[in-house]
Amino acid sequence: MLLLPSSTSWTEDEDFGLLFRALVLLDARIVDDPAYPDVLVVVTGKGPQKAMYLKKIQDMQLVRVHITTIVSWLEAADYPIMLGSADVGICLHTSTSGLDLPMKVLDMFGCQVPVCAVKFACLHELVRHNEYDSVELCDQLQSLLIGFPKTPGMDSSVVKIKNPMLTDMYQVSTTDFFYPLVQDPYGRIACANVLSDLYAMGVTEVDTMLMILGVSRLMTDIERDVVTTQLIHGFNDLAREAGTNVTGGQTVMNPWPI
């Protein structure tokens, strides 16, 4: 299942009707096509138009596309974890002044998530593409979904185990890096970034994890001790929450921590 998040203040600056019309079109196109995954759309936030759109969601009869809303905003610690687990992001913000850039796009880019965004005056400073209508947005989403999660770039390898005693057994493995894109060194986001690749392949239980840790040689000894400790603690904490453990890995010196 593909995870597609969007945060909103449910105001006239964001036309969620555009997204919902695109999702209806998308559902009709992929409903009988196994080459496409199911889609889970998660919308966070609160605002004056939320009740109206919740009613529209209830009236939508979708099969392969699923929409859920979170009552309010996510906690500050949870939001980057959700983005780190996402596959594609949506930004429907259109600036009234034409001058302010949507920070949600920076959040998604910071978690290495591609973004479909509505064009307005200064958006080209972040995202470059044509202006969307619901059909174009549906086309863009469909092009991103085809073959998911079999397409290259999922960062996962699925290999059939050769031992004849283990018939129909496969090994799913992945390797990923999370660069220093956030201020907090606590390593939960990095762990979520790795686990999301496995979950995207349909994995529900992870047997073990290895940590590849780049320690910054540009930091002082004190800074290095604090940051490295936090990276390891955060990574291990989320691994345990996911029902797995870090059982080894490799540490190297690097210009920046990864």
C-alpha positions as CSV (number, residue, x, y, z in Angstrom):
1,M,0.0,0.0,0.0
2,L,1.3,3.4,-0.9
3,L,1.2,6.1,1.8
4,L,0.3,9.6,0.6
5,P,0.1,12.3,3.3
6,S,-1.1,15.9,3.2
7,S,-1.3,18.4,6.0
8,T,-3.8,21.2,5.8
9,S,-5.5,24.0,7.7
10,W,-8.8,23.3,5.8
11,T,-9.1,26.8,4.4
12,E,-9.9,28.3,1.0
13,D,-6.1,28.5,0.4
14,E,-6.2,24.8,-0.3
15,D,-8.8,23.2,-2.6
16,F,-9.1,19.7,-1.3
17,G,-12.0,19.2,-3.7
18,L,-9.2,19.0,-6.4
19,L,-7.5,16.2,-4.6
20,F,-10.7,14.3,-4.0
21,R,-11.8,14.6,-7.6
22,A,-8.4,13.3,-8.6
23,L,-8.7,10.4,-6.2
24,V,-12.1,9.4,-7.6
25,L,-10.6,9.3,-11.1
26,L,-7.6,7.4,-9.9
27,D,-9.7,4.8,-8.1
28,A,-11.7,4.2,-11.3
29,R,-8.5,3.8,-13.3
30,I,-6.7,1.3,-11.0
31,V,-9.7,-0.6,-9.5
32,D,-9.1,-3.7,-11.6
33,D,-5.4,-3.3,-12.4
34,P,-3.0,-5.3,-10.2
35,A,-0.1,-3.3,-11.4
36,Y,-1.1,-0.5,-9.0
37,P,-1.1,-0.6,-5.2
38,D,-3.8,0.4,-2.9
39,V,-3.4,4.0,-1.8
40,L,-3.8,5.3,1.8
41,V,-4.3,9.1,1.9
42,V,-3.6,10.6,5.4
43,V,-4.8,14.2,6.0
44,T,-3.8,16.0,9.1
45,G,-4.8,19.3,10.5
46,K,-7.9,21.3,11.6
47,G,-9.8,24.3,10.2
48,P,-13.1,25.8,9.1
49,Q,-13.8,23.7,6.1
50,K,-12.9,20.3,7.7
51,A,-16.5,19.3,8.5
52,M,-17.6,20.0,4.9
53,Y,-14.9,17.8,3.5
54,L,-15.4,15.0,6.0
55,K,-19.0,14.8,4.7
56,K,-17.7,14.6,1.2
57,I,-15.3,11.8,2.2
58,Q,-18.2,9.8,3.7
59,D,-20.1,10.1,0.5
60,M,-17.2,8.9,-1.7
61,Q,-17.4,5.2,-2.8
62,L,-13.8,4.2,-3.3
63,V,-12.4,0.7,-3.6
64,R,-8.6,0.9,-4.0
65,V,-8.1,4.4,-2.5
66,H,-8.6,4.9,1.2
67,I,-8.8,8.3,2.9
68,T,-8.3,8.9,6.7
69,T,-8.1,12.1,8.6
70,I,-6.3,12.8,11.9
71,V,-8.4,14.9,14.3
72,S,-5.8,17.6,14.8
73,W,-2.1,18.1,14.1
74,L,0.4,15.4,14.8
75,E,2.8,15.8,17.7
76,A,6.1,17.4,16.6
77,A,7.9,14.1,17.2
78,D,5.4,12.1,15.2
79,Y,5.0,14.2,12.1
80,P,8.6,13.7,10.6
81,I,8.2,9.9,11.3
82,M,5.0,9.8,9.3
83,L,6.7,11.8,6.5
84,G,9.7,9.5,6.6
85,S,7.4,6.5,6.0
86,A,5.5,8.2,3.1
87,D,5.9,7.5,-0.6
88,V,4.4,10.6,-2.2
89,G,3.3,13.9,-0.7
90,I,0.5,16.3,-1.7
91,C,0.5,20.0,-1.3
92,L,-2.7,21.9,-2.3
93,H,-1.6,25.3,-0.8
94,T,-2.2,28.3,-3.0
95,S,-0.8,31.5,-1.5
96,T,-3.3,34.4,-1.2
97,S,-0.4,36.9,-1.4
98,G,1.6,34.8,-4.0
99,L,4.7,35.3,-1.9
100,D,4.7,32.7,0.9
101,L,6.1,29.2,0.3
102,P,4.4,26.1,1.9
103,M,6.6,24.8,4.6
104,K,5.0,21.4,4.2
105,V,6.9,21.0,0.9
106,L,10.2,21.6,2.7
107,D,9.2,19.1,5.3
108,M,8.5,16.4,2.7
109,F,11.6,17.2,0.7
110,G,13.6,17.0,4.0
111,C,12.3,13.5,4.4
112,Q,13.2,12.6,0.8
113,V,9.5,12.4,-0.2
114,P,8.5,13.5,-3.8
115,V,5.7,16.1,-3.8
116,C,2.8,16.8,-6.2
117,A,2.0,20.5,-5.6
118,V,-0.5,23.1,-7.0
119,K,1.3,25.9,-8.9
120,F,1.2,29.5,-7.8
121,A,3.3,32.6,-8.2
122,C,6.5,31.7,-6.3
123,L,6.2,27.9,-6.0
124,H,8.8,27.5,-8.8
125,E,11.4,28.3,-6.1
126,L,10.6,24.8,-4.7
127,V,8.7,22.8,-7.3
128,R,8.8,23.1,-11.1
129,H,5.9,21.8,-13.1
130,N,2.6,22.8,-14.8
131,E,-0.5,24.0,-13.1
132,Y,-2.7,21.2,-11.9
133,D,-6.3,20.4,-12.4
134,S,-7.9,17.2,-11.0
135,V,-7.2,15.2,-14.2
136,E,-3.5,16.3,-14.3
137,L,-3.1,15.5,-10.6
138,C,-4.7,12.1,-11.2
139,D,-2.3,11.5,-14.2
140,Q,0.7,12.4,-12.0
141,L,-0.3,10.1,-9.2
142,Q,-1.0,7.3,-11.6
143,S,2.4,7.7,-13.2
144,L,4.0,7.5,-9.8
145,L,2.0,4.4,-8.7
146,I,2.6,2.2,-11.7
147,G,4.5,-1.0,-10.7
148,F,4.7,0.1,-7.1
149,P,6.4,-1.3,-5.1
150,K,8.3,-3.3,-7.9
151,T,9.9,-0.3,-9.5
152,P,13.6,0.4,-9.0
153,G,14.2,3.0,-6.3
154,M,12.3,1.2,-3.6
155,D,15.7,0.5,-1.9
156,S,14.7,-3.1,-1.2
157,S,15.9,-6.4,-2.5
158,V,13.6,-9.5,-2.6
159,V,15.6,-12.8,-3.2
160,K,14.3,-16.3,-3.1
161,I,16.2,-18.4,-0.6
162,K,18.0,-21.2,-2.4
163,N,17.9,-23.8,0.5
164,P,15.6,-26.6,-0.8
165,M,14.3,-27.2,2.7
166,L,12.9,-23.6,2.8
167,T,10.5,-23.6,-0.1
168,D,8.6,-20.4,-0.9
169,M,10.8,-18.4,1.4
170,Y,12.2,-15.0,0.4
171,Q,14.7,-12.7,2.0
172,V,13.8,-9.0,1.9
173,S,16.6,-6.6,2.7
174,T,17.2,-2.9,2.3
175,T,19.9,-0.3,2.8
176,D,19.3,3.4,3.3
177,F,20.8,6.6,4.6
178,F,19.2,9.6,6.3
179,Y,21.2,12.8,5.9
180,P,21.3,15.6,8.6
181,L,18.1,17.4,7.4
182,V,16.5,18.0,10.8
183,Q,17.8,19.8,13.9
184,D,17.1,17.0,16.4
185,P,19.8,14.2,16.3
186,Y,17.5,11.6,17.9
187,G,17.6,8.9,15.3
188,R,13.9,7.8,15.1
189,I,13.4,9.3,11.6
190,A,16.4,7.5,10.2
191,C,15.1,4.2,11.5
192,A,11.6,4.9,10.1
193,N,13.2,5.8,6.8
194,V,14.7,2.3,6.6
195,L,11.6,0.4,7.9
196,S,9.3,2.2,5.4
197,D,11.2,0.6,2.5
198,L,10.5,-2.9,3.9
199,Y,6.8,-2.1,4.8
200,A,6.4,-0.8,1.2
201,M,7.3,-4.3,0.0
202,G,4.6,-5.9,2.1
203,V,6.9,-6.9,5.0
204,T,5.0,-7.0,8.4
205,E,7.8,-8.4,10.7
206,V,11.4,-7.4,10.6
207,D,13.8,-10.0,11.9
208,T,16.9,-7.8,12.5
209,M,18.4,-4.4,11.6
210,L,22.0,-3.3,11.1
211,M,23.1,0.4,11.7
212,I,25.5,2.1,9.4
213,L,26.6,5.2,11.3
214,G,28.6,8.1,9.9
215,V,30.2,10.1,12.7
216,S,31.1,13.7,11.8
217,R,34.8,14.4,12.0
218,L,34.1,18.1,11.9
219,M,32.4,18.1,15.3
220,T,34.2,18.6,18.6
221,D,34.6,15.5,20.8
222,I,31.8,16.7,23.1
223,E,29.4,17.5,20.1
224,R,30.3,14.1,18.6
225,D,29.5,12.2,21.8
226,V,26.1,13.9,22.2
227,V,25.0,13.6,18.6
228,T,26.2,10.0,18.1
229,T,24.6,8.9,21.4
230,Q,21.3,10.5,20.4
231,L,21.4,8.9,16.9
232,I,21.9,5.5,18.3
233,H,19.3,5.8,21.1
234,G,16.6,7.1,18.7
235,F,17.3,4.4,16.1
236,N,17.2,1.6,18.7
237,D,14.1,3.0,20.4
238,L,12.0,2.9,17.2
239,A,13.5,-0.4,16.2
240,R,12.2,-1.9,19.4
241,E,8.8,-0.2,18.9
242,A,8.6,-1.9,15.5
243,G,9.3,-5.3,17.1
244,T,12.9,-5.8,16.0
245,N,16.4,-5.1,17.2
246,V,19.7,-3.6,16.0
247,T,22.1,-6.5,16.1
248,G,25.2,-5.0,14.5
249,G,26.5,-2.5,12.0
250,Q,29.5,-0.4,11.0
251,T,30.7,3.0,12.1
252,V,32.8,5.3,9.9
253,M,34.2,8.9,10.1
254,N,32.4,11.3,7.7
255,P,32.3,15.1,7.1
256,W,28.7,15.1,8.4
257,P,26.6,12.7,10.5
258,I,24.5,10.1,8.6
